[in-house]
Amino acid sequence: MIAIVTIDLSNTPDREKNSDMRRAANEFSNDKKSIHIKKYKHKDFYRLETRFSMKTVAQYKVVDQIFHDFEFASDNYDDFLDISVSFQK
């Protein structure tokens, strides 16, 4: 199962934010090499997208924990706009 966490920011993401996202993904990933972070401009904001594989489990059992951990990792970002969590089979 692939988890996708998207964080929207008002400024271009820096290396520190990439590291924060990788650290958060490490908590859930079953293959550290599967963690991919992509950043790009989307409309009038920047998007930081983290994809990682994880053990297949019922999504409702992990979505809140993933959301919480990534939200905590981005808590000190003064340019934070939004966060979302989705899954790809």
Phi, psi and omega in degrees: 000140179251127174260142178232119178246125181244128177240128178260136184228154179275345179237163178299129179295141179255182181298324180299318179292321175301316180296320178299317181292320178296319179297317179295318180295326179302332181292336186245338187288141175264358178211103184301333179286347182276353182283120179231131180241129181232138176234141179200160178277134181227111183057242182252024177215175179251145182240133175245112185248126179244123178244139178203151176273152177210162178304140180289119178219167175297128185301323181297339180281339185240343187299318180295320180292318177298312179304311182299313183294319179288324176295319177297318180297331182255010186300327183268009180281118179283350179253014180294134178244312186199162177219144174216153179233132176219171183227146177235135181282000000 
